[in-house]
Amino acid sequence: MKIEIDSPAKINLTLDIIKKRKDNYHELEMIMQELELKDKIELKEIKENTIKIKSNSKQIPLNEKNLVWKAAKKSKKTKKLK
């Protein structure tokens, strides 16, 4: 199974940090403008019990520092996926 998702780019016109949460993320208040640029996200099952991230940018971490990796790990745990 494969799922493809477009993830539109945005620019923050304002961004205010409201407070720091217990999970070390921040509550934010912002005004955003969506742009015509977008990332394409492709999700597909693999035989290995692992998470793989690919990117054409050398600046993007492909390990547990990546927010996509963190979301995939949490989804695997929450949904009891392999």
The first five atom37 places (N, CA, C, CB, O) and aatype in JSON, in Angstrom:
{
  "aatype": [12, 11, 9, 6, 9, 3, 15, 14, 0, 11, 9, 2, 10, 16, 10, 3, 9, 9, 11, 11, 1, 11, 3, 2, 18, 8, 6, 10, 6, 12, 9, 12, 5, 6, 10, 6, 10, 11, 3, 11, 9, 6, 10, 11, 6, 9, 11, 6, 2, 16, 9, 11, 9, 11, 15, 2, 15, 11, 5, 9, 14, 10, 2, 6, 11, 2, 10, 19, 17, 11, 0, 0, 11, 11, 15, 11, 11, 16, 11, 11, 10, 11],
  "atom_mask": [
    [1, 1, 1, 1, 1],
    [1, 1, 1, 1, 1],
    [1, 1, 1, 1, 1],
    [1, 1, 1, 1, 1],
    [1, 1, 1, 1, 1],
    [1, 1, 1, 1, 1],
    [1, 1, 1, 1, 1],
    [1, 1, 1, 1, 1],
    [1, 1, 1, 1, 1],
    [1, 1, 1, 1, 1],
    [1, 1, 1, 1, 1],
    [1, 1, 1, 1, 1],
    [1, 1, 1, 1, 1],
    [1, 1, 1, 1, 1],
    [1, 1, 1, 1, 1],
    [1, 1, 1, 1, 1],
    [1, 1, 1, 1, 1],
    [1, 1, 1, 1, 1],
    [1, 1, 1, 1, 1],
    [1, 1, 1, 1, 1],
    [1, 1, 1, 1, 1],
    [1, 1, 1, 1, 1],
    [1, 1, 1, 1, 1],
    [1, 1, 1, 1, 1],
    [1, 1, 1, 1, 1],
    [1, 1, 1, 1, 1],
    [1, 1, 1, 1, 1],
    [1, 1, 1, 1, 1],
    [1, 1, 1, 1, 1],
    [1, 1, 1, 1, 1],
    [1, 1, 1, 1, 1],
    [1, 1, 1, 1, 1],
    [1, 1, 1, 1, 1],
    [1, 1, 1, 1, 1],
    [1, 1, 1, 1, 1],
    [1, 1, 1, 1, 1],
    [1, 1, 1, 1, 1],
    [1, 1, 1, 1, 1],
    [1, 1, 1, 1, 1],
    [1, 1, 1, 1, 1],
    [1, 1, 1, 1, 1],
    [1, 1, 1, 1, 1],
    [1, 1, 1, 1, 1],
    [1, 1, 1, 1, 1],
    [1, 1, 1, 1, 1],
    [1, 1, 1, 1, 1],
    [1, 1, 1, 1, 1],
    [1, 1, 1, 1, 1],
    [1, 1, 1, 1, 1],
    [1, 1, 1, 1, 1],
    [1, 1, 1, 1, 1],
    [1, 1, 1, 1, 1],
    [1, 1, 1, 1, 1],
    [1, 1, 1, 1, 1],
    [1, 1, 1, 1, 1],
    [1, 1, 1, 1, 1],
    [1, 1, 1, 1, 1],
    [1, 1, 1, 1, 1],
    [1, 1, 1, 1, 1],
    [1, 1, 1, 1, 1],
    [1, 1, 1, 1, 1],
    [1, 1, 1, 1, 1],
    [1, 1, 1, 1, 1],
    [1, 1, 1, 1, 1],
    [1, 1, 1, 1, 1],
    [1, 1, 1, 1, 1],
    [1, 1, 1, 1, 1],
    [1, 1, 1, 1, 1],
    [1, 1, 1, 1, 1],
    [1, 1, 1, 1, 1],
    [1, 1, 1, 1, 1],
    [1, 1, 1, 1, 1],
    [1, 1, 1, 1, 1],
    [1, 1, 1, 1, 1],
    [1, 1, 1, 1, 1],
    [1, 1, 1, 1, 1],
    [1, 1, 1, 1, 1],
    [1, 1, 1, 1, 1],
    [1, 1, 1, 1, 1],
    [1, 1, 1, 1, 1],
    [1, 1, 1, 1, 1],
    [1, 1, 1, 1, 1]
  ],
  "atom_positions": [
    [[0.85, -1.18, 0.0], [0.0, 0.0, 0.0], [0.89, 1.24, 0.0], [-0.96, 0.0, 1.22], [1.92, 1.27, 0.67]],
    [[0.49, 2.26, -0.76], [1.23, 3.51, -0.82], [0.26, 4.69, -0.74], [2.08, 3.59, -2.13], [-0.8, 4.68, -1.38]],
    [[0.62, 5.69, 0.05], [-0.18, 6.91, 0.19], [0.71, 8.08, -0.19], [-0.75, 7.07, 1.66], [1.84, 8.18, 0.3]],
    [[0.22, 8.98, -1.05], [0.96, 10.18, -1.41], [0.19, 11.4, -0.91], [1.18, 10.26, -2.95], [-1.02, 11.51, -1.09]],
    [[0.92, 12.32, -0.28], [0.33, 13.51, 0.32], [1.13, 14.73, -0.11], [0.29, 13.4, 1.88], [2.36, 14.7, -0.1]],
    [[0.44, 15.81, -0.49], [1.11, 17.08, -0.74], [1.12, 17.87, 0.57], [0.4, 17.89, -1.87], [0.12, 17.96, 1.27]],
    [[2.27, 18.43, 0.88], [2.41, 19.23, 2.1], [2.8, 20.66, 1.69], [3.48, 18.6, 3.08], [3.97, 20.92, 1.42]],
    [[1.83, 21.59, 1.65], [2.11, 22.94, 1.17], [3.08, 23.7, 2.08], [0.81, 23.72, 1.05], [3.07, 23.55, 3.3]],
    [[3.91, 24.49, 1.44], [4.82, 25.36, 2.2], [4.02, 26.53, 2.76], [6.0, 25.87, 1.3], [2.95, 26.88, 2.25]],
    [[4.56, 27.13, 3.8], [3.92, 28.31, 4.39], [5.01, 29.25, 4.87], [2.98, 27.91, 5.57], [6.16, 28.87, 5.07]],
    [[4.61, 30.49, 5.05], [5.52, 31.46, 5.65], [4.8, 32.05, 6.86], [5.94, 32.59, 4.62], [3.61, 32.38, 6.8]],
    [[5.52, 32.17, 7.96], [4.94, 32.76, 9.16], [5.08, 34.28, 9.08], [5.63, 32.2, 10.46], [6.19, 34.81, 9.02]],
    [[3.95, 34.97, 9.08], [3.97, 36.43, 9.08], [4.21, 36.94, 10.5], [2.64, 37.0, 8.52], [4.87, 37.96, 10.7]],
    [[3.67, 36.23, 11.47], [3.98, 36.5, 12.88], [4.08, 35.15, 13.58], [2.89, 37.42, 13.55], [3.42, 34.18, 13.19]],
    [[4.88, 35.09, 14.62], [5.01, 33.87, 15.39], [5.36, 34.26, 16.83], [6.11, 32.91, 14.79], [6.42, 34.83, 17.1]],
    [[4.45, 33.97, 17.73], [4.66, 34.28, 19.14], [4.68, 32.99, 19.95], [3.55, 35.23, 19.67], [3.81, 32.14, 19.79]],
    [[5.67, 32.85, 20.81], [5.74, 31.71, 21.72], [4.92, 32.05, 22.95], [7.22, 31.35, 22.1], [5.22, 33.01, 23.66]],
    [[3.89, 31.26, 23.2], [2.98, 31.52, 24.32], [3.55, 30.93, 25.61], [1.58, 30.93, 24.04], [3.65, 31.61, 26.63]],
    [[3.94, 29.64, 25.55], [4.52, 29.0, 26.73], [5.21, 27.71, 26.31], [3.44, 28.73, 27.81], [4.92, 27.15, 25.25]],
    [[6.1, 27.23, 27.14], [6.77, 25.96, 26.93], [5.94, 24.87, 27.6], [8.23, 25.98, 27.48], [5.5, 25.02, 28.73]],
    [[5.75, 23.76, 26.86], [4.97, 22.65, 27.39], [5.87, 21.67, 28.13], [4.22, 21.94, 26.25], [7.1, 21.75, 28.03]],
    [[5.27, 20.76, 28.85], [6.02, 19.76, 29.6], [6.8, 18.82, 28.7], [5.09, 18.95, 30.48], [7.81, 18.24, 29.12]],
    [[6.35, 18.64, 27.43], [7.04, 17.76, 26.49], [8.16, 18.48, 25.73], [6.04, 17.17, 25.5], [8.68, 17.95, 24.74]],
    [[8.52, 19.68, 26.17], [9.58, 20.52, 25.61], [9.23, 21.17, 24.28], [10.81, 19.71, 25.44], [10.08, 21.82, 23.67]],
    [[7.99, 21.0, 23.8], [7.52, 21.77, 22.65], [6.92, 23.06, 23.18], [6.48, 20.96, 21.8], [6.82, 23.24, 24.4]],
    [[6.52, 23.96, 22.29], [5.98, 25.26, 22.7], [4.57, 25.45, 22.17], [6.89, 26.4, 22.22], [4.24, 25.0, 21.07]],
    [[3.74, 26.12, 22.96], [2.45, 26.6, 22.49], [2.73, 27.85, 21.66], [1.45, 26.91, 23.69], [3.43, 28.75, 22.11]],
    [[2.19, 27.9, 20.44], [2.47, 29.0, 19.54], [1.19, 29.7, 19.11], [3.23, 28.52, 18.32], [0.12, 29.09, 19.07]],
    [[1.32, 30.96, 18.79], [0.25, 31.72, 18.16], [0.87, 32.35, 16.93], [-0.38, 32.8, 19.14], [1.9, 33.02, 17.02]],
    [[0.25, 32.14, 15.75], [0.89, 32.63, 14.55], [-0.12, 32.97, 13.47], [1.86, 31.61, 14.02], [-1.26, 32.51, 13.48]],
    [[0.33, 33.79, 12.55], [-0.41, 34.09, 11.33], [0.46, 33.57, 10.19], [-0.73, 35.65, 11.18], [1.62, 33.93, 10.06]],
    [[-0.14, 32.69, 9.37], [0.61, 32.04, 8.3], [-0.01, 32.35, 6.94], [0.67, 30.52, 8.53], [-1.2, 32.62, 6.83]],
    [[0.84, 32.31, 5.92], [0.38, 32.42, 4.54], [0.88, 31.19, 3.79], [0.88, 33.75, 3.87], [2.08, 30.92, 3.77]],
    [[-0.04, 30.46, 3.17], [0.34, 29.29, 2.39], [0.97, 29.75, 1.07], [-0.89, 28.37, 2.12], [0.57, 30.77, 0.5]],
    [[1.95, 28.98, 0.59], [2.63, 29.29, -0.66], [2.31, 28.23, -1.71], [4.16, 29.39, -0.45], [1.72, 27.2, -1.38]],
    [[2.69, 28.48, -2.94], [2.44, 27.49, -4.0], [3.47, 26.36, -3.97], [2.46, 28.17, -5.36], [3.26, 25.34, -4.61]],
    [[4.57, 26.52, -3.24], [5.56, 25.46, -3.11], [5.0, 24.35, -2.24], [6.88, 26.01, -2.51], [4.14, 24.58, -1.39]],
    [[5.49, 23.12, -2.47], [5.02, 22.03, -1.63], [6.03, 20.89, -1.63], [3.64, 21.52, -2.11], [6.81, 20.73, -2.56]],
    [[5.99, 20.12, -0.55], [6.72, 18.86, -0.47], [5.75, 17.76, -0.82], [7.35, 18.64, 0.96], [4.55, 17.87, -0.59]],
    [[6.27, 16.7, -1.39], [5.47, 15.51, -1.63], [5.89, 14.46, -0.61], [5.64, 14.97, -3.1], [7.07, 14.12, -0.5]],
    [[4.94, 13.96, 0.13], [5.2, 12.95, 1.15], [4.61, 11.63, 0.65], [4.6, 13.35, 2.55], [3.45, 11.57, 0.24]],
    [[5.42, 10.59, 0.68], [4.98, 9.28, 0.25], [5.16, 8.3, 1.4], [5.77, 8.8, -1.01], [6.26, 8.15, 1.94]],
    [[4.08, 7.65, 1.78], [4.12, 6.64, 2.83], [3.86, 5.29, 2.21], [3.08, 6.95, 3.96], [2.91, 5.12, 1.44]],
    [[4.71, 4.33, 2.53], [4.46, 2.98, 2.02], [4.98, 1.95, 3.0], [5.1, 2.79, 0.64], [5.93, 2.19, 3.74]],
    [[4.34, 0.81, 2.97], [4.74, -0.31, 3.83], [6.06, -0.89, 3.33], [3.65, -1.41, 3.87], [6.3, -0.95, 2.12]],
    [[6.89, -1.29, 4.27], [8.12, -2.0, 3.93], [8.17, -3.26, 4.78], [9.39, -1.11, 4.17], [7.53, -3.34, 5.83]],
    [[8.93, -4.23, 4.34], [8.98, -5.51, 5.06], [9.71, -5.4, 6.39], [9.67, -6.57, 4.2], [9.35, -6.07, 7.35]],
    [[10.72, -4.55, 6.45], [11.5, -4.42, 7.68], [10.69, -3.67, 8.74], [12.83, -3.69, 7.41], [9.86, -2.82, 8.41]],
    [[10.94, -3.97, 10.0], [10.31, -3.27, 11.11], [11.17, -2.06, 11.45], [10.14, -4.22, 12.36], [11.85, -2.03, 12.48]],
    [[11.14, -1.06, 10.58], [11.98, 0.12, 10.74], [11.31, 1.32, 10.09], [13.39, -0.11, 10.14], [10.26, 1.19, 9.47]],
    [[11.92, 2.48, 10.23], [11.44, 3.71, 9.6], [12.55, 4.19, 8.68], [11.05, 4.82, 10.66], [13.7, 4.33, 9.1]],
    [[12.21, 4.45, 7.42], [13.18, 4.96, 6.45], [12.69, 6.28, 5.91], [13.42, 3.95, 5.3], [11.53, 6.41, 5.53]],
    [[13.58, 7.26, 5.87], [13.26, 8.57, 5.32], [14.24, 8.84, 4.19], [13.32, 9.69, 6.41], [15.44, 8.6, 4.32]],
    [[13.71, 9.34, 3.06], [14.56, 9.72, 1.93], [14.29, 11.19, 1.61], [14.29, 8.82, 0.67], [13.17, 11.67, 1.76]],
    [[15.33, 11.89, 1.18], [15.18, 13.29, 0.81], [16.23, 13.64, -0.23], [15.31, 14.21, 2.05], [17.3, 13.03, -0.28]],
    [[15.92, 14.62, -1.06], [16.91, 15.09, -2.03], [17.74, 16.25, -1.46], [16.21, 15.53, -3.33], [18.56, 16.82, -2.18]],
    [[17.53, 16.58, -0.2], [18.28, 17.65, 0.47], [19.25, 17.06, 1.49], [17.32, 18.64, 1.15], [18.86, 16.23, 2.31]],
    [[20.47, 17.47, 1.43], [21.49, 17.01, 2.39], [21.3, 17.69, 3.76], [22.91, 17.3, 1.85], [21.9, 17.26, 4.74]],
    [[20.48, 18.74, 3.83], [20.28, 19.49, 5.07], [19.23, 18.87, 5.98], [19.89, 20.91, 4.75], [19.09, 19.28, 7.14]],
    [[18.49, 17.91, 5.48], [17.41, 17.3, 6.26], [17.92, 16.04, 6.94], [16.19, 16.98, 5.35], [18.43, 15.14, 6.27]],
    [[17.8, 15.96, 8.27], [18.23, 14.73, 8.96], [17.31, 13.57, 8.6], [18.25, 14.95, 10.5], [16.1, 13.73, 8.5]],
    [[17.9, 12.41, 8.41], [17.13, 11.23, 8.02], [17.01, 10.22, 9.16], [17.77, 10.56, 6.81], [16.83, 9.02, 8.94]],
    [[17.13, 10.73, 10.41], [17.1, 9.85, 11.59], [16.07, 10.37, 12.59], [18.5, 9.77, 12.24], [15.17, 11.13, 12.23]],
    [[16.2, 9.96, 13.83], [15.22, 10.32, 14.87], [15.16, 11.81, 15.18], [15.53, 9.58, 16.12], [14.29, 12.22, 15.95]],
    [[16.04, 12.63, 14.63], [15.97, 14.08, 14.82], [14.91, 14.71, 13.91], [17.34, 14.73, 14.55], [14.5, 15.85, 14.13]],
    [[14.46, 13.97, 12.9], [13.5, 14.45, 11.93], [12.08, 14.33, 12.49], [13.63, 13.67, 10.59], [11.73, 13.29, 13.05]],
    [[11.27, 15.38, 12.36], [9.89, 15.34, 12.88], [9.04, 14.28, 12.2], [9.24, 16.71, 12.72], [8.14, 13.72, 12.82]],
    [[9.3, 14.0, 10.93], [8.57, 12.95, 10.23], [8.9, 11.59, 10.86], [8.92, 12.95, 8.72], [8.01, 10.75, 11.03]],
    [[10.16, 11.39, 11.18], [10.58, 10.14, 11.83], [9.86, 10.0, 13.18], [12.13, 10.11, 12.03], [9.35, 8.93, 13.5]],
    [[9.82, 11.09, 13.95], [9.15, 11.05, 15.26], [7.66, 10.75, 15.11], [9.34, 12.39, 15.99], [7.1, 9.98, 15.9]],
    [[7.02, 11.36, 14.1], [5.59, 11.11, 13.88], [5.35, 9.67, 13.45], [5.04, 12.07, 12.81], [4.39, 9.04, 13.9]],
    [[6.23, 9.14, 12.6], [6.1, 7.75, 12.16], [6.25, 6.79, 13.34], [7.14, 7.42, 11.08], [5.49, 5.83, 13.47]],
    [[7.23, 7.06, 14.21], [7.44, 6.21, 15.37], [6.22, 6.22, 16.29], [8.68, 6.65, 16.14], [5.78, 5.18, 16.78]],
    [[5.68, 7.42, 16.51], [4.5, 7.53, 17.38], [3.29, 6.84, 16.75], [4.18, 9.02, 17.67], [2.52, 6.18, 17.45]],
    [[3.13, 6.98, 15.43], [2.02, 6.31, 14.74], [2.16, 4.8, 14.81], [1.96, 6.76, 13.26], [1.18, 4.09, 15.05]],
    [[3.38, 4.31, 14.62], [3.61, 2.86, 14.7], [3.21, 2.34, 16.08], [5.1, 2.52, 14.4], [2.59, 1.29, 16.21]],
    [[3.59, 3.09, 17.12], [3.3, 2.66, 18.49], [1.8, 2.76, 18.79], [4.11, 3.51, 19.51], [1.2, 1.83, 19.34]],
    [[1.19, 3.89, 18.43], [-0.22, 4.14, 18.71], [-1.12, 3.17, 17.95], [-0.58, 5.58, 18.36], [-2.1, 2.65, 18.5]],
    [[-0.79, 2.94, 16.7], [-1.63, 2.09, 15.84], [-1.17, 0.63, 15.84], [-1.62, 2.63, 14.42], [-1.75, -0.21, 15.16]],
    [[-0.13, 0.35, 16.62], [0.42, -1.01, 16.73], [0.8, -1.56, 15.37], [-0.57, -1.94, 17.42], [0.46, -2.7, 15.02]],
    [[1.52, -0.73, 14.6], [2.0, -1.12, 13.28], [3.39, -1.71, 13.4], [2.01, 0.07, 12.32], [4.11, -1.43, 14.35]],
    [[3.77, -2.53, 12.45], [5.13, -3.1, 12.43], [6.1, -2.11, 11.85], [5.18, -4.4, 11.64], [7.29, -2.41, 11.76]]
  ]
}
